[in-house]
Amino acid sequence: MKPLRFQGIPIHPMLVHFPLVGWSVTAFLAWPGLYYPQLAELALWSNVLGLVVAPVAVVAGIVEFLALPDDVDVLRTANKHMLLAGTALVIFIVSLVLQAKGMQAASAISSSVGFVVLLFAGHSGARLVYFHRIPAR
């Protein structure tokens, strides 16, 4: 399968910035949102933004994965990246459900955990780009 590109640039890295920013804002606003309802609502909508764009980023990432070279180290790093990013996605879905049910403290905890997982997912994605030189130039 051919990787998805827009004017020669991979689509997956373009899209992942939306969930990354949305979920980061969610994690950082969840705690003050316990005391300020307006911030809790902003955290909720930031999470929604991330969750709306994430499936498109996932599909683009899967297409990129299918085009990877048959290299054990590259595939190991890519699998780690996908596992961590998928875990973050699930955690932020849980966070949204908790917040929608009015369980703000539990939502804040889960979004904080999700943010840490997201950091590790980003690290493994960066490792693919900067160490393994994926995508090839």
DSSP file (Angstrom, degrees, kcal/mol; ACC not computed):
  #  RESIDUE AA STRUCTURE BP1 BP2  ACC     N-H-->O    O-->H-N    N-H-->O    O-->H-N    TCO  KAPPA ALPHA  PHI   PSI    X-CA   Y-CA   Z-CA
    1    1 A M              0   0    0      0, 0.0     0, 0.0     0, 0.0     0, 0.0   0.000 360.0 360.0 360.0 141.8    0.0    0.0    0.0
    2    2 A K        -     0   0    0      1,-0.1    64,-0.1     3,-0.0     3,-0.1  -0.664 360.0-109.7 -86.2 134.6    1.3    3.5   -0.8
    3    3 A P        -     0   0    0      0, 0.0     2,-0.4     0, 0.0    61,-0.1  -0.250  35.2-106.1 -61.6 148.9    1.8    5.9    2.1
    4    4 A L        +     0   0    0     56,-0.3     7,-1.7     2,-0.0     8,-0.4  -0.640  47.6 173.7 -79.6 127.3   -0.7    8.9    2.3
    5    5 A R  E     -A   10   0A   0     -2,-0.4     2,-0.5     5,-0.2    -3,-0.0  -0.950  28.7-155.7-133.7 151.6    0.9   12.2    1.2
    6    6 A F  E >  S-A    9   0A   0      3,-2.7     3,-1.7    -2,-0.3    -2,-0.0  -0.962  90.9 -21.6-125.6 112.7   -0.2   15.7    0.6
    7    7 A Q  T 3  S-     0   0    0     -2,-0.5    -1,-0.1     1,-0.3     0, 0.0   0.881 129.7 -51.1  51.7  42.0    2.2   17.5   -1.7
    8    8 A G  T 3  S+     0   0    0      1,-0.2    -1,-0.3     0, 0.0    -4,-0.0   0.386 116.0 114.9  82.9  -3.1    4.8   14.9   -0.9
    9    9 A I  E <  S-A    6   0A   0     -3,-1.7    -3,-2.7     1,-0.0    -1,-0.2  -0.854  74.1-107.9-104.0 133.0    4.4   15.4    2.9
   10   10 A P  E  >  -A    5   0A   0      0, 0.0     4,-0.6     0, 0.0    -5,-0.2  -0.301  20.7-149.2 -59.0 138.0    3.1   12.5    5.1
   11   11 A I  H  > S+     0   0    0     -7,-1.7     4,-2.1     1,-0.2     3,-0.4   0.851  86.0  69.1 -77.9 -36.4   -0.4   13.1    6.3
   12   12 A H  H  > S+     0   0    0     -8,-0.4     4,-2.1    48,-0.2     3,-0.2   0.915  99.8  46.3 -54.0 -50.8   -0.1   11.2    9.6
   13   13 A P  H  > S+     0   0    0      0, 0.0     4,-0.5     0, 0.0    -1,-0.2   0.838 111.1  54.7 -63.5 -29.2    2.3   13.7   11.3
   14   14 A M  H  < S+     0   0    0     -4,-0.6     3,-0.4    -3,-0.4     4,-0.3   0.909 112.7  42.1 -66.0 -40.4    0.1   16.6   10.2
   15   15 A L  H >< S+     0   0    0     -4,-2.1     3,-1.6     1,-0.2    -1,-0.2   0.827 100.2  68.0 -78.7 -32.9   -3.0   15.1   11.8
   16   16 A V  H 3X S+     0   0    0     -4,-2.1     4,-2.2     1,-0.3    -1,-0.2   0.702  85.7  72.5 -66.5 -16.6   -1.5   13.9   15.1
   17   17 A H  H 3X S+     0   0    0     -4,-0.5     4,-2.5    -3,-0.4    -1,-0.3   0.830  91.5  57.8 -65.6 -30.1   -0.9   17.5   16.2
   18   18 A F  H <> S+     0   0    0     -3,-1.6     4,-2.8    -4,-0.3     5,-0.2   0.960 111.1  38.5 -68.5 -51.1   -4.7   18.0   16.7
   19   19 A P  H  > S+     0   0    0      0, 0.0     4,-3.1     0, 0.0     5,-0.3   0.912 115.8  55.6 -63.1 -38.2   -5.1   15.1   19.2
   20   20 A L  H  X S+     0   0    0     -4,-2.2     4,-1.7     2,-0.2    -2,-0.2   0.939 114.8  37.1 -58.7 -48.8   -1.8   16.0   20.8
   21   21 A V  H  X S+     0   0    0     -4,-2.5     4,-2.7     2,-0.2     5,-0.3   0.934 118.0  50.7 -69.8 -46.0   -2.8   19.6   21.5
   22   22 A G  H  X S+     0   0    0     -4,-2.8     4,-2.0    -5,-0.3    -2,-0.2   0.920 115.0  42.3 -58.7 -45.2   -6.4   18.7   22.3
   23   23 A W  H  X S+     0   0    0     -4,-3.1     4,-2.4    -5,-0.2    -1,-0.2   0.822 112.2  53.9 -74.5 -30.8   -5.4   16.1   24.8
   24   24 A S  H  X S+     0   0    0     -4,-1.7     4,-2.3    -5,-0.3     5,-0.2   0.936 110.9  46.3 -65.9 -45.2   -2.6   18.1   26.3
   25   25 A V  H  X S+     0   0    0     -4,-2.7     4,-2.2     1,-0.2     5,-0.2   0.905 111.6  53.3 -62.2 -40.7   -5.0   21.0   26.9
   26   26 A T  H  X S+     0   0    0     -4,-2.0     4,-1.5    -5,-0.3    -2,-0.2   0.940 110.3  46.3 -57.7 -48.7   -7.5   18.5   28.4
   27   27 A A  H  X S+     0   0    0     -4,-2.4     4,-0.6     1,-0.2    -1,-0.2   0.886 116.0  44.4 -64.2 -39.2   -4.9   17.1   30.8
   28   28 A F  H  < S+     0   0    0     -4,-2.3    -1,-0.2     1,-0.2    -2,-0.2   0.768 117.4  43.4 -81.1 -24.6   -3.8   20.5   31.9
   29   29 A L  H  X S+     0   0    0     -4,-2.2     4,-1.8    -5,-0.2    -1,-0.2   0.633  95.4  78.5 -92.0 -14.2   -7.2   22.1   32.3
   30   30 A A  H  < S+     0   0    0     -4,-1.5     4,-0.4    -5,-0.2    78,-0.2   0.890  93.5  49.2 -62.4 -39.4   -8.8   19.1   34.0
   31   31 A W  T >< S+     0   0    0     -4,-0.6     3,-1.4     1,-0.2     4,-0.3   0.960 115.8  38.9 -71.0 -51.1   -7.3   19.9   37.4
   32   32 A P  G >> S+     0   0    0      0, 0.0     4,-1.8     0, 0.0     3,-1.6   0.785 106.6  70.6 -66.8 -21.3   -8.2   23.6   37.6
   33   33 A G  G 3< S+     0   0    0     -4,-1.8     7,-0.3     1,-0.3    -2,-0.2   0.691  82.0  71.4 -65.5 -17.4  -11.5   22.5   36.1
   34   34 A L  G <4 S+     0   0    0     -3,-1.4    -1,-0.3    -4,-0.4    -3,-0.1   0.784 113.6  26.4 -64.8 -25.5  -12.3   20.8   39.4
   35   35 A Y  T <4 S+     0   0    0     -3,-1.6    -2,-0.2    -4,-0.3    -1,-0.2   0.624 123.6  50.6-111.0 -21.0  -12.8   24.4   40.8
   36   36 A Y    >X  -     0   0    0     -4,-1.8     4,-1.6     1,-0.1     3,-0.9  -0.916  63.4-162.1-125.4 104.0  -13.8   26.4   37.7
   37   37 A P  H 3> S+     0   0    0      0, 0.0     4,-2.2     0, 0.0     5,-0.2   0.795  89.6  60.8 -57.4 -30.9  -16.6   24.8   35.6
   38   38 A Q  H 3> S+     0   0    0      1,-0.2     4,-2.0     2,-0.2     5,-0.1   0.893 105.9  47.1 -64.9 -37.5  -15.7   26.9   32.5
   39   39 A L  H <> S+     0   0    0     -3,-0.9     4,-2.5     2,-0.2    -6,-0.2   0.860 109.1  54.5 -71.4 -34.4  -12.3   25.3   32.4
   40   40 A A  H  X S+     0   0    0     -4,-1.6     4,-2.1    -7,-0.3    -2,-0.2   0.902 109.1  48.3 -63.5 -40.1  -13.8   21.9   32.8
   41   41 A E  H  X S+     0   0    0     -4,-2.2     4,-2.3     2,-0.2    -2,-0.2   0.898 110.7  50.3 -67.3 -39.8  -16.0   22.6   29.8
   42   42 A L  H  X S+     0   0    0     -4,-2.0     4,-2.1     2,-0.2    -2,-0.2   0.895 109.4  52.0 -63.5 -39.6  -13.0   23.8   27.8
   43   43 A A  H  X S+     0   0    0     -4,-2.5     4,-2.1     2,-0.2    -2,-0.2   0.902 108.5  51.9 -61.8 -41.0  -11.2   20.6   28.8
   44   44 A L  H  X S+     0   0    0     -4,-2.1     4,-2.2     1,-0.2    -2,-0.2   0.939 111.6  44.8 -61.0 -48.2  -14.1   18.5   27.6
   45   45 A W  H  X S+     0   0    0     -4,-2.3     4,-2.2     1,-0.2    -1,-0.2   0.814 110.4  54.8 -70.2 -29.3  -14.2   20.2   24.2
   46   46 A S  H  X S+     0   0    0     -4,-2.1     4,-2.1     2,-0.2    -1,-0.2   0.904 109.0  48.7 -65.8 -40.8  -10.5   20.0   23.8
   47   47 A N  H  X S+     0   0    0     -4,-2.1     4,-2.7     2,-0.2    -2,-0.2   0.917 109.2  52.5 -63.2 -43.7  -10.8   16.2   24.4
   48   48 A V  H  X S+     0   0    0     -4,-2.2     4,-2.2     2,-0.2    -2,-0.2   0.914 106.9  53.4 -59.3 -43.5  -13.6   16.1   21.8
   49   49 A L  H  X S+     0   0    0     -4,-2.2     4,-1.8     1,-0.2     5,-0.2   0.945 111.3  45.6 -56.5 -48.8  -11.3   17.8   19.3
   50   50 A G  H  X S+     0   0    0     -4,-2.1     4,-2.1     1,-0.2    -1,-0.2   0.904 113.6  49.2 -61.0 -41.7   -8.6   15.2   19.9
   51   51 A L  H  < S+     0   0    0     -4,-2.7    -1,-0.2     1,-0.2    -2,-0.2   0.773 108.7  53.1 -72.4 -25.7  -11.1   12.4   19.7
   52   52 A V  H  < S+     0   0    0     -4,-2.2     4,-0.4    -5,-0.2    -1,-0.2   0.901 117.6  35.5 -74.0 -41.1  -12.7   13.6   16.4
   53   53 A V  H >X S+     0   0    0     -4,-1.8     4,-2.0    -5,-0.2     3,-0.7   0.775 100.8  78.8 -84.0 -27.4   -9.3   13.9   14.6
   54   54 A A  H 3X S+     0   0    0     -4,-2.1     4,-2.8     1,-0.2     5,-0.2   0.866  88.2  54.2 -54.0 -44.9   -7.6   10.8   16.2
   55   55 A P  H 3> S+     0   0    0      0, 0.0     4,-2.3     0, 0.0    -1,-0.2   0.882 109.6  48.5 -60.9 -34.9   -9.4    8.2   14.0
   56   56 A V  H <> S+     0   0    0     -3,-0.7     4,-2.3    -4,-0.4    -2,-0.2   0.908 112.5  48.5 -68.1 -41.2   -8.3    9.9   10.8
   57   57 A A  H  X S+     0   0    0     -4,-2.0     4,-2.4     2,-0.2    -1,-0.2   0.876 110.1  52.9 -64.3 -37.5   -4.7   10.1   12.2
   58   58 A V  H  X S+     0   0    0     -4,-2.8     4,-2.6    -5,-0.2    -2,-0.2   0.933 108.8  48.5 -63.9 -46.3   -4.9    6.4   13.1
   59   59 A V  H  X S+     0   0    0     -4,-2.3     4,-2.2     1,-0.2    -2,-0.2   0.929 112.7  48.1 -60.7 -44.9   -5.9    5.4    9.6
   60   60 A A  H  X S+     0   0    0     -4,-2.3     4,-2.0     1,-0.2   -56,-0.3   0.886 111.9  50.8 -62.4 -37.8   -3.1    7.5    8.1
   61   61 A G  H  X S+     0   0    0     -4,-2.4     4,-2.6     2,-0.2    -2,-0.2   0.881 108.2  51.2 -66.7 -38.7   -0.7    5.9   10.6
   62   62 A I  H  X S+     0   0    0     -4,-2.6     4,-2.3     2,-0.2    -2,-0.2   0.910 109.2  50.5 -65.0 -41.6   -1.8    2.4    9.7
   63   63 A V  H  X S+     0   0    0     -4,-2.2     4,-0.7     1,-0.2    -1,-0.2   0.906 111.7  48.3 -62.2 -40.9   -1.3    3.2    6.0
   64   64 A E  H >< S+     0   0    0     -4,-2.0     3,-0.9     1,-0.2     4,-0.3   0.913 109.4  53.7 -62.6 -42.3    2.2    4.5    6.9
   65   65 A F  H >< S+     0   0    0     -4,-2.6     3,-1.6     1,-0.3    -2,-0.2   0.902 104.0  54.8 -59.4 -42.8    2.8    1.3    8.9
   66   66 A L  H 3< S+     0   0    0     -4,-2.3    -1,-0.3     1,-0.3    -2,-0.2   0.714 107.5  51.6 -65.8 -19.6    1.9   -0.9    6.0
   67   67 A A  T << S+     0   0    0     -3,-0.9    -1,-0.3    -4,-0.7    -2,-0.2   0.381  84.3 119.8 -97.0   3.3    4.5    0.9    3.9
   68   68 A L  S <  S-     0   0    0     -3,-1.6    -3,-0.0    -4,-0.3     2,-0.0  -0.298  71.6-101.7 -68.6 152.2    7.4    0.5    6.4
   69   69 A P        -     0   0    0      0, 0.0     2,-2.3     0, 0.0     6,-0.1  -0.333  37.8-102.1 -68.2 157.7   10.5   -1.4    5.4
   70   70 A D  S    S+     0   0    0      4,-0.1     2,-0.5     5,-0.0    -2,-0.0  -0.475  73.6 137.0 -82.9  70.8   10.9   -5.0    6.6
   71   71 A D     >  -     0   0    0     -2,-2.3     4,-2.9     1,-0.1     5,-0.3  -0.981  51.8-144.4-123.3 125.4   13.3   -4.1    9.4
   72   72 A V  H  > S+     0   0    0     -2,-0.5     4,-2.4     1,-0.2     5,-0.2   0.896 100.3  47.6 -58.3 -45.3   12.9   -5.6   12.8
   73   73 A D  H  > S+     0   0    0      2,-0.2     4,-2.2     1,-0.2    -1,-0.2   0.910 113.7  47.4 -64.6 -42.5   14.0   -2.5   14.7
   74   74 A V  H  > S+     0   0    0      1,-0.2     4,-2.8     2,-0.2    -2,-0.2   0.939 114.3  46.6 -63.0 -47.6   11.8   -0.2   12.7
   75   75 A L  H  X S+     0   0    0     -4,-2.9     4,-2.6     2,-0.2    -2,-0.2   0.868 110.4  53.1 -65.6 -36.2    8.8   -2.5   13.1
   76   76 A R  H  X S+     0   0    0     -4,-2.4     4,-2.2    -5,-0.3    -1,-0.2   0.936 112.8  44.1 -62.4 -46.2    9.4   -2.9   16.8
   77   77 A T  H  X S+     0   0    0     -4,-2.2     4,-2.5     2,-0.2    -2,-0.2   0.906 113.9  50.3 -65.7 -41.5    9.5    0.9   17.3
   78   78 A A  H  X S+     0   0    0     -4,-2.8     4,-2.6     2,-0.2    -2,-0.2   0.902 110.6  49.4 -64.1 -41.2    6.4    1.3   15.1
   79   79 A N  H  X S+     0   0    0     -4,-2.6     4,-2.5     2,-0.2    -1,-0.2   0.906 111.1  49.7 -64.0 -41.3    4.5   -1.3   17.0
   80   80 A K  H  X S+     0   0    0     -4,-2.2     4,-2.5     2,-0.2     5,-0.2   0.922 111.3  50.0 -61.7 -44.2    5.4    0.4   20.3
   81   81 A H  H  X S+     0   0    0     -4,-2.5     4,-2.8     1,-0.2     5,-0.2   0.923 112.4  46.4 -60.4 -45.9    4.3    3.7   18.9
   82   82 A M  H  X S+     0   0    0     -4,-2.6     4,-2.6     2,-0.2     5,-0.2   0.905 112.3  50.2 -65.9 -40.6    0.9    2.3   17.8
   83   83 A L  H  X S+     0   0    0     -4,-2.5     4,-2.0     2,-0.2    -2,-0.2   0.927 114.9  43.3 -63.2 -45.2    0.4    0.5   21.1
   84   84 A L  H  X S+     0   0    0     -4,-2.5     4,-2.5     2,-0.2    -2,-0.2   0.920 115.3  47.8 -68.4 -43.7    1.1    3.6   23.1
   85   85 A A  H  X S+     0   0    0     -4,-2.8     4,-2.3    -5,-0.2    -2,-0.2   0.908 113.0  49.2 -64.7 -40.5   -0.9    5.9   20.9
   86   86 A G  H  X S+     0   0    0     -4,-2.6     4,-2.2    -5,-0.2    -1,-0.2   0.880 110.2  51.3 -64.5 -37.8   -3.9    3.5   20.9
   87   87 A T  H  X S+     0   0    0     -4,-2.0     4,-2.5    -5,-0.2    -2,-0.2   0.914 109.1  50.3 -64.2 -43.2   -3.7    3.3   24.7
   88   88 A A  H  X S+     0   0    0     -4,-2.5     4,-2.5     2,-0.2     5,-0.2   0.916 108.7  53.1 -60.7 -42.5   -3.7    7.1   24.9
   89   89 A L  H  X S+     0   0    0     -4,-2.3     4,-1.7     1,-0.2    -2,-0.2   0.931 110.8  46.1 -58.0 -47.4   -6.8    7.2   22.6
   90   90 A V  H  X S+     0   0    0     -4,-2.2     4,-2.4     1,-0.2    -1,-0.2   0.906 111.2  52.7 -63.5 -41.8   -8.6    4.7   24.9
   91   91 A I  H  X S+     0   0    0     -4,-2.5     4,-2.5     1,-0.2    -1,-0.2   0.901 109.4  48.5 -62.6 -40.4   -7.7    6.6   28.0
   92   92 A F  H  X S+     0   0    0     -4,-2.5     4,-1.9     2,-0.2    -1,-0.2   0.792 108.6  53.8 -74.1 -25.3   -9.0    9.9   26.6
   93   93 A I  H  X S+     0   0    0     -4,-1.7     4,-2.3    -5,-0.2    -2,-0.2   0.931 110.8  46.9 -65.7 -45.9  -12.2    8.2   25.6
   94   94 A V  H  X S+     0   0    0     -4,-2.4     4,-2.8     1,-0.2    -2,-0.2   0.917 110.4  53.1 -59.9 -43.7  -12.6    7.0   29.2
   95   95 A S  H  X S+     0   0    0     -4,-2.5     4,-2.5     1,-0.2    -1,-0.2   0.903 108.7  49.4 -59.1 -42.1  -11.7   10.5   30.4
   96   96 A L  H  X S+     0   0    0     -4,-1.9     4,-2.7     2,-0.2    -1,-0.2   0.918 111.2  48.9 -64.1 -43.4  -14.5   11.9   28.3
   97   97 A V  H  X S+     0   0    0     -4,-2.3     4,-1.6     2,-0.2    -2,-0.2   0.925 112.2  49.0 -62.1 -44.5  -17.0    9.4   29.5
   98   98 A L  H  <>S+     0   0    0     -4,-2.8     5,-2.8     1,-0.2    -2,-0.2   0.915 112.9  47.3 -61.9 -42.6  -16.0   10.1   33.1
   99   99 A Q  H ><5S+     0   0    0     -4,-2.5     3,-1.8     1,-0.2    -2,-0.2   0.913 109.2  53.2 -66.6 -41.0  -16.3   13.8   32.6
  100  100 A A  H 3<5S+     0   0    0     -4,-2.7    -1,-0.2     1,-0.3    -2,-0.2   0.807 107.5  53.0 -63.2 -28.3  -19.7   13.5   30.9
  101  101 A K  T 3<5S-     0   0    0     -4,-1.6    -1,-0.3    -5,-0.2    -2,-0.2   0.380 122.2-108.2 -86.8   4.1  -20.9   11.5   33.9
  102  102 A G  T < 5S+     0   0    0     -3,-1.8     2,-1.3     1,-0.2     3,-0.2   0.628  78.7 133.8  82.0  13.0  -19.8   14.4   36.2
  103  103 A M     >< +     0   0    0     -5,-2.8     4,-2.2     1,-0.2     5,-0.2  -0.563  22.1 162.8 -95.7  70.2  -16.8   12.4   37.6
  104  104 A Q  H  >  +     0   0    0     -2,-1.3     4,-2.4     1,-0.2    -1,-0.2   0.859  68.0  50.4 -63.4 -41.0  -14.4   15.3   37.3
  105  105 A A  H  > S+     0   0    0     -3,-0.2     4,-2.2     2,-0.2    -1,-0.2   0.925 112.7  46.6 -66.0 -43.6  -11.7   14.1   39.6
  106  106 A A  H  > S+     0   0    0      1,-0.2     4,-2.6     2,-0.2    -1,-0.2   0.880 112.2  51.7 -64.6 -37.3  -11.6   10.7   37.9
  107  107 A S  H  X S+     0   0    0     -4,-2.2     4,-2.6     2,-0.2    -2,-0.2   0.896 108.7  50.9 -64.6 -40.5  -11.5   12.4   34.5
  108  108 A A  H  X S+     0   0    0     -4,-2.4     4,-1.8     2,-0.2    -2,-0.2   0.903 111.5  47.9 -64.3 -41.2   -8.6   14.5   35.7
  109  109 A I  H  X S+     0   0    0     -4,-2.2     4,-2.3     2,-0.2    -2,-0.2   0.945 113.7  46.4 -63.9 -48.2   -6.6   11.5   36.8
  110  110 A S  H  X S+     0   0    0     -4,-2.6     4,-2.7     1,-0.2    -2,-0.2   0.889 111.5  50.8 -66.1 -38.0   -7.3    9.6   33.6
  111  111 A S  H  X S+     0   0    0     -4,-2.6     4,-2.0     2,-0.2    -1,-0.2   0.853 109.4  52.0 -68.6 -31.3   -6.4   12.5   31.4
  112  112 A S  H  X S+     0   0    0     -4,-1.8     4,-1.8     2,-0.2    -2,-0.2   0.920 111.5  45.8 -66.8 -43.4   -3.1   13.0   33.3
  113  113 A V  H  X S+     0   0    0     -4,-2.3     4,-2.3     1,-0.2    -2,-0.2   0.917 112.0  52.6 -63.2 -42.8   -2.3    9.3   32.8
  114  114 A G  H  X S+     0   0    0     -4,-2.7     4,-2.5     1,-0.2    -2,-0.2   0.875 106.0  53.9 -60.3 -38.2   -3.3    9.6   29.2
  115  115 A F  H  X S+     0   0    0     -4,-2.0     4,-1.9     2,-0.2    -1,-0.2   0.909 108.1  49.1 -64.3 -41.9   -0.9   12.6   28.8
  116  116 A V  H  X S+     0   0    0     -4,-1.8     4,-1.7     2,-0.2    -2,-0.2   0.922 112.2  48.2 -63.7 -43.4    2.0   10.6   30.2
  117  117 A V  H  X S+     0   0    0     -4,-2.3     4,-2.3     1,-0.2    -2,-0.2   0.902 109.0  55.1 -61.8 -39.9    1.2    7.7   27.8
  118  118 A L  H  X S+     0   0    0     -4,-2.5     4,-2.6     1,-0.2    -1,-0.2   0.864 103.1  55.6 -61.4 -37.5    1.0   10.3   25.0
  119  119 A L  H  X S+     0   0    0     -4,-1.9     4,-2.0     2,-0.2    -1,-0.2   0.921 109.6  45.7 -61.0 -44.0    4.5   11.6   25.8
  120  120 A F  H  X S+     0   0    0     -4,-1.7     4,-2.2     2,-0.2    -2,-0.2   0.873 111.5  52.4 -68.2 -36.2    5.9    8.1   25.4
  121  121 A A  H  X S+     0   0    0     -4,-2.3     4,-2.2     1,-0.2    -2,-0.2   0.918 110.3  48.6 -63.3 -42.7    3.9    7.6   22.1
  122  122 A G  H  X S+     0   0    0     -4,-2.6     4,-2.7     2,-0.2    -2,-0.2   0.875 108.6  54.2 -64.4 -37.3    5.4   10.8   20.8
  123  123 A H  H  X S+     0   0    0     -4,-2.0     4,-2.1     2,-0.2    -2,-0.2   0.928 110.3  45.2 -62.7 -45.2    8.8    9.7   21.8
  124  124 A S  H  X S+     0   0    0     -4,-2.2     4,-1.7     2,-0.2    -1,-0.2   0.864 113.1  51.1 -69.3 -33.8    8.5    6.5   19.9
  125  125 A G  H  X S+     0   0    0     -4,-2.2     4,-1.6     2,-0.2    -2,-0.2   0.906 110.8  48.5 -65.7 -41.2    7.1    8.4   16.9
  126  126 A A  H  X S+     0   0    0     -4,-2.7     4,-3.4     1,-0.2     5,-0.5   0.860 106.9  57.0 -65.6 -35.0   10.0   10.8   17.0
  127  127 A R  H  X>S+     0   0    0     -4,-2.1     5,-2.0     1,-0.2     4,-1.8   0.889 104.1  52.9 -62.8 -38.7   12.3    7.9   17.2
  128  128 A L  H  <5S+     0   0    0     -4,-1.7     6,-2.7     3,-0.2    -1,-0.2   0.912 117.0  38.6 -60.5 -41.8   10.9    6.6   13.9
  129  129 A V  H  <5S+     0   0    0     -4,-1.6     4,-0.3     4,-0.2    -2,-0.2   0.951 127.4  28.7 -75.3 -50.9   11.5    9.9   12.3
  130  130 A Y  H  <5S+     0   0    0     -4,-3.4    -3,-0.2     3,-0.1    -2,-0.2   0.775 131.0  30.1 -90.4 -27.1   14.8   11.0   13.7
  131  131 A F  T  <5S+     0   0    0     -4,-1.8    -3,-0.2    -5,-0.5    -4,-0.1   0.869 131.8  30.1 -96.0 -48.1   16.6    7.7   14.4
  132  132 A H  S   <S-     0   0    0     -5,-2.0    -3,-0.2     2,-0.1    -4,-0.1   0.543  98.6-129.6 -90.6  -7.5   15.1    5.3   11.8
  133  133 A R        -     0   0    0     -6,-0.3    -4,-0.2    -4,-0.3     4,-0.2   0.901  38.1-166.1  59.8  44.1   14.6    8.1    9.2
  134  134 A I        +     0   0    0     -6,-2.7    -1,-0.2    -7,-0.1     2,-0.1  -0.930  69.1  39.6-105.0 128.2   11.0    7.1    8.5
  135  135 A P  S    S-     0   0    0      0, 0.0    -1,-0.1     0, 0.0   -67,-0.0   0.551 101.6-124.6 -75.8 153.2    9.6    8.2    6.2
  136  136 A A              0   0    0      1,-0.1    -2,-0.1    -2,-0.1    -3,-0.1  -0.344 360.0 360.0 -63.4 144.1   12.6    7.9    3.9
  137  137 A R              0   0    0     -4,-0.2    -1,-0.1    -3,-0.0    -3,-0.1   0.440 360.0 360.0 -93.7 360.0   13.5   11.2    2.2
